[in-house]
Amino acid sequence: MSLLADTSSREAHTHSAETMVPDASRGERTRSWEVADFPVPTGREEDWRFTPVNRLTDLFAEDGTTGELQVEHVLPKGVTRTTLPKEEWRAGAQAPADRAAVVAAAGSEEVTVLDIPAEAELTEPVRIRLSGQGGGIARSVHQVRAGAFSKATVVIEHSGSADYNELFGVSAGDGSQLTIVTVQDWQDDSRHLAQQDMVIGRDASVRHIAVTIGGGIVRLNTNASYTGPGGSFEGFGVYFADSGQHLEHRLFVDHEAPHCHSNVEYKGALQGETAQTVWVGDVLIRAEAEGTDTYELNRNLVLTDGARADSVPNLEIETGEIIGAGHASTTGRFDDLQLFYLQSRGVPEDVARRLVVRGFFNSIVARIGDPEISDRIMAAIDEELAATPDAEGAQA
């Protein structure tokens, strides 16, 4: 039985003139280290039209005040941490792709670099804990470099209260296997604008899992690119927006090498007045990327009236010599038939709703591989559901 109620074709697919990307190729958008190359957004730009930019003006300012951000690194044996001047780091890094990211780069004189040795197989995750202490705009830049044929998991945890611009890069060496888990569990007054870049080597695989369950405004840009054939990228995400929250996830998978794979799957739930989520999935298959296999999926579950989910999948193909390419997007309400089915077997309504939502998210949460984080996510979802109003708006 489907987890989503039946929806109209217009709701299920966002291919109207209003939501389609303009004629300019996604690969032609600006990347630069110069702040001046990115004007302050007005909200009319394609990249910013869903974002409440009027509430982010101070995060776009190059000369913003420095906020407090407590940073903790927990490194398994063999993983090293160094600090590089930003000029040295830039030589091998991806340039920023929007105003918030370039401001983060410009405001960070040093870059924290974590190196995972070649052929290392870590049994414990690398952990980066960032806790906001309030006061001013916090900025940071991290780079994770995974050596050839290494296997590792990196967990980035965001918590506390912060106004924060982040630039985070990953370089996956040839043949490496890397899992990145980024958790946004901010307090409700926080604002977080981030760019996370995954650069995938020959025959390497990167799994990126984004979990957003807190924050007033969170906008996470995840970019994946390939430096050689045989690379694989998996992008998974879960998010739960409550009243007043704006949670935005944007992905760009740039297939510029042949015989590479990508799979994207994001799921979100929304409840309460003014709750808003945005998911934009851009996939570009360049002319030289023959043998590409790609798919992206976004599903949204609306629990009450007053919540809004925007979902825009985009696929740009420059060669016909591919294995497969597709995308899908659905937005719907609770399936009353499921609730009836469970209640007819003696399950109370509140428990039935929790079971359905847990099942909706479980396929992605189970991939995280960190029981502590998985349990925390499910507990947060249960806490959100406990606050769901029993209004008629919750029904389909």
C-alpha positions in Angstrom: 0.0 0.0 0.0 1.4 3.4 -0.9 2.6 5.7 1.8 1.2 8.7 0.0 -2.4 9.4 -0.9 -3.2 9.6 -4.6 -2.2 13.0 -6.1 -2.9 14.8 -9.3 -0.3 14.7 -12.1 0.4 18.4 -11.5 1.2 17.9 -7.8 3.2 14.8 -8.5 5.5 16.3 -11.2 6.9 19.8 -11.3 7.4 20.3 -15.0 5.3 23.5 -15.5 6.7 26.6 -17.0 6.8 28.1 -13.6 9.2 25.6 -12.2 11.5 24.7 -15.1 15.0 26.0 -15.1 15.7 28.6 -17.8 17.6 27.8 -20.9 21.1 28.4 -19.4 22.9 25.2 -18.7 23.4 24.3 -15.0 27.1 23.8 -15.8 27.4 27.4 -16.8 26.5 28.9 -13.5 29.2 30.9 -11.7 31.9 29.4 -9.5 34.4 31.9 -8.1 36.5 32.8 -5.1 35.7 36.5 -5.6 32.8 37.8 -3.5 32.1 40.5 -6.1 31.2 37.8 -8.6 28.1 37.0 -6.6 25.7 40.0 -6.1 23.6 40.0 -3.0 20.5 37.9 -3.9 17.2 39.6 -4.3 15.0 36.5 -4.6 14.4 36.9 -8.3 17.4 34.7 -9.2 16.7 31.1 -10.2 18.9 29.8 -7.4 17.2 32.0 -4.7 13.6 32.3 -5.8 12.3 29.8 -3.1 14.5 31.2 -0.3 13.4 34.0 2.1 16.4 36.2 1.3 15.0 39.2 3.1 15.7 37.2 6.4 19.3 36.5 5.4 20.8 39.9 4.5 23.4 39.8 7.3 24.6 36.4 6.2 25.4 37.8 2.7 27.5 40.6 4.1 31.3 40.2 3.6 32.1 42.2 6.7 29.7 40.5 9.1 30.6 40.1 12.8 32.3 37.0 14.0 30.0 34.6 15.9 31.0 31.8 18.3 31.1 28.3 17.0 32.4 25.5 19.2 34.2 22.9 17.0 35.1 19.4 18.2 36.9 16.8 16.1 36.9 13.1 17.1 39.4 11.4 15.0 40.0 7.6 14.8 43.6 6.4 14.9 45.5 7.3 11.7 43.3 10.3 10.7 45.2 13.5 10.9 44.1 17.1 11.2 46.0 20.1 9.8 45.4 23.7 9.2 46.1 25.3 5.8 46.2 28.9 4.8 43.2 29.5 2.6 45.3 30.4 -0.4 47.1 27.1 -0.3 43.9 25.2 0.1 42.1 26.9 -2.8 44.6 25.3 -5.3 42.9 21.9 -5.0 39.4 22.8 -3.9 36.0 23.5 -5.5 35.2 27.2 -5.8 32.1 28.6 -4.1 28.9 28.5 -6.1 26.8 31.2 -4.4 27.0 34.3 -2.3 26.7 32.5 1.1 29.5 30.1 0.2 31.9 32.7 -1.1 31.4 34.8 2.0 32.2 31.7 4.2 35.5 31.2 2.2 36.4 34.9 2.3 35.8 35.1 6.1 37.9 32.1 7.0 41.7 32.8 7.0 42.5 29.1 7.7 41.0 25.8 6.6 40.7 22.7 8.7 41.8 19.6 6.6 41.2 16.0 7.8 43.2 13.3 6.0 42.2 9.6 5.9 45.2 7.5 4.9 45.2 5.5 1.7 43.9 1.9 2.2 42.7 2.7 5.7 39.5 0.9 6.8 38.1 2.9 9.7 35.9 1.0 12.2 34.8 4.2 14.0 33.4 7.3 12.3 35.2 10.6 12.0 33.1 13.1 13.9 32.9 16.8 13.4 30.7 18.5 16.0 29.8 22.2 15.5 27.8 23.8 18.2 26.5 27.4 17.9 27.0 29.7 20.8 25.1 32.7 19.4 26.3 36.2 18.8 27.2 37.3 15.3 27.8 35.4 12.0 29.9 32.2 12.3 31.8 30.9 9.3 34.0 27.9 8.8 35.7 25.8 6.0 36.5 22.1 6.3 38.1 19.7 3.8 38.1 15.9 4.1 40.6 14.0 1.9 40.1 10.3 1.7 43.2 8.4 0.4 43.0 5.8 -2.4 41.1 2.6 -1.5 40.2 3.9 2.0 36.9 3.1 3.7 35.4 5.6 6.1 32.4 7.3 7.5 32.4 11.0 8.4 29.6 12.5 10.6 29.1 16.2 10.8 26.7 17.3 13.6 25.3 20.9 13.8 23.5 21.9 17.0 22.9 24.9 19.3 22.0 28.4 18.2 23.9 30.0 15.3 23.8 32.1 12.2 26.3 30.2 10.1 27.9 30.1 6.6 29.6 26.8 5.8 31.8 25.6 3.1 32.6 21.9 3.3 34.6 19.8 0.7 35.3 16.1 0.2 37.9 14.6 -2.0 37.4 10.8 -2.5 40.6 9.2 -3.8 40.5 6.5 -6.5 38.8 3.4 -5.3 37.8 4.8 -1.9 34.4 4.2 -0.2 33.2 7.2 1.8 30.0 7.9 3.7 29.2 11.5 4.7 26.4 12.1 7.2 25.4 15.7 7.9 22.9 16.4 10.7 21.2 19.7 11.1 19.7 19.7 14.6 19.8 23.4 15.3 17.6 25.3 17.7 14.6 27.1 16.1 16.3 30.5 15.9 19.3 29.3 13.8 20.0 30.1 10.2 22.4 27.9 8.3 23.6 28.3 4.7 25.9 25.6 3.4 27.7 24.3 0.4 29.0 20.8 0.5 31.1 19.5 -2.4 31.8 15.8 -3.2 34.6 15.2 -5.7 34.7 11.6 -6.6 37.8 9.8 -8.0 38.0 6.9 -10.4 36.0 3.9 -9.2 35.3 5.6 -5.9 32.0 5.8 -4.2 30.5 8.5 -2.0 27.3 8.2 -0.1 26.0 11.6 1.2 23.2 11.5 3.8 21.5 14.8 4.9 19.3 14.9 7.9 17.6 18.2 8.7 15.3 18.2 11.8 16.0 21.6 13.3 16.7 25.3 12.5 14.7 28.3 11.5 16.2 28.6 8.0 18.4 25.8 6.6 19.7 25.8 3.0 22.0 23.0 2.1 23.6 22.8 -1.4 25.2 19.5 -2.1 27.3 19.2 -5.3 28.8 16.0 -6.7 31.4 15.7 -9.5 33.6 13.0 -10.9 37.3 13.1 -11.8 37.4 9.7 -13.5 35.3 6.8 -14.8 33.6 4.3 -12.6 32.6 6.7 -9.9 29.4 6.4 -7.9 27.4 9.0 -5.9 24.4 8.3 -3.7 22.6 11.3 -2.2 20.0 10.5 0.5 18.1 12.9 2.7 15.3 13.2 5.3 13.8 16.4 6.7 10.8 17.4 8.9 9.6 21.0 8.9 7.4 22.4 11.5 5.6 25.8 11.8 7.8 28.7 10.8 10.7 26.5 9.5 12.2 26.8 6.0 14.2 23.7 5.1 15.8 23.8 1.7 18.0 21.1 0.0 19.6 21.6 -3.4 21.6 19.0 -5.3 23.7 19.3 -8.4 25.2 16.1 -9.8 27.6 16.9 -12.6 28.3 13.9 -14.7 31.5 14.9 -16.5 33.2 11.6 -16.7 32.1 8.4 -18.5 30.5 5.3 -17.0 29.6 6.9 -13.7 26.5 6.3 -11.5 24.3 8.5 -9.3 21.2 7.9 -7.3 19.3 10.6 -5.3 16.4 10.0 -2.9 15.1 12.6 -0.5 12.0 12.3 1.7 10.4 15.1 3.8 7.4 15.6 6.1 5.7 19.0 6.9 3.2 20.2 9.4 1.9 23.5 10.8 1.3 27.0 9.4 4.1 28.4 7.3 6.2 25.2 7.3 8.0 25.2 4.0 10.4 22.8 2.4 12.3 23.1 -0.9 14.0 20.3 -2.8 15.8 21.1 -6.1 17.6 18.2 -7.9 19.8 19.2 -10.9 21.5 16.5 -12.9 23.8 17.4 -15.8 25.0 14.6 -18.2 27.8 16.2 -20.3 28.6 15.1 -23.8 31.7 13.2 -22.7 29.8 11.3 -20.0 28.8 8.3 -22.0 27.5 5.3 -20.1 26.0 7.3 -17.3 23.3 5.8 -15.1 21.3 8.3 -13.0 18.0 8.6 -11.1 16.6 11.1 -8.6 13.5 10.9 -6.4 11.8 13.3 -4.0 8.7 12.5 -1.9 6.9 14.8 0.5 4.3 14.0 3.0 2.1 16.9 4.1 0.5 16.3 7.5 -1.5 19.5 8.0 -3.0 22.5 6.1 -0.8 25.6 5.9 2.4 23.7 4.9 4.1 24.0 1.5 6.5 21.7 -0.3 8.3 22.8 -3.5 9.9 20.0 -5.5 11.8 20.6 -8.7 13.7 17.8 -10.4 15.8 18.9 -13.5 17.6 16.6 -15.9 19.9 18.0 -18.6 21.4 15.5 -21.1 24.0 16.3 -23.7 24.6 12.8 -25.0 22.3 9.9 -26.0 24.9 7.2 -25.2 23.8 6.6 -21.6 22.5 3.6 -19.7 19.5 5.4 -18.1 18.3 8.7 -16.7 15.1 9.6 -14.9 13.5 11.4 -12.0 10.3 11.6 -10.1 8.6 13.8 -7.5 5.5 13.3 -5.4 3.7 15.4 -2.8 0.7 14.1 -1.0 -1.3 13.9 2.2 -1.7 11.0 4.6 -3.4 8.0 3.1 -6.6 7.6 5.1 -6.9 4.0 3.9 -3.7 3.2 5.7 -4.9 4.8 8.9 -8.2 3.0 8.6 -6.5 -0.4 8.0 -4.3 0.0 11.1 -7.1 1.3 13.3 -9.4 -1.5 12.2 -6.9 -3.9 13.7 -6.9 -2.1 17.1 -4.0 0.4 16.6 -4.8 3.8 18.1 -4.8 6.7 15.7 -1.8 8.5 17.1 0.2 5.3 17.1 -0.9 4.5 13.5 0.2 7.9 12.3 3.6 7.5 13.9 4.0 4.0 12.4 3.2 5.3 8.9 5.6 8.3 9.1 8.3 6.1 10.6 7.9 3.7 7.7 8.0 6.6 5.2 11.5 7.6 6.5 12.9 4.3 7.5 14.3 3.3 4.1 16.7 6.3 4.3 17.4 6.4 8.0 18.4 2.7 7.9 21.2 3.6 5.5 22.9 6.0 7.9 24.9 3.2 9.6 25.2 5.1 13.0 22.7 3.7 15.5 23.0 6.7 17.8 22.1 9.2 15.1 19.4 6.9 13.6 17.7 6.6 17.1 18.0 10.3 17.6 16.3 11.0 14.3 13.4 8.7 15.0 13.0 10.2 18.5 12.9 13.7 17.0 10.3 12.5 14.4 8.2 11.0 17.2 8.4 14.3 19.2 7.3 16.3 16.1 4.4 13.9 15.5 3.3 14.3 19.2 2.7 18.0 18.5 0.7 17.4 15.3 -2.7 19.1 15.6 -5.7 16.8 15.3 -7.4 19.1 12.9 -9.4 18.4 9.8 -6.5 19.9 7.9 -4.5 16.8 8.7 -6.9 14.7 6.6 -6.6 14.2 2.9 
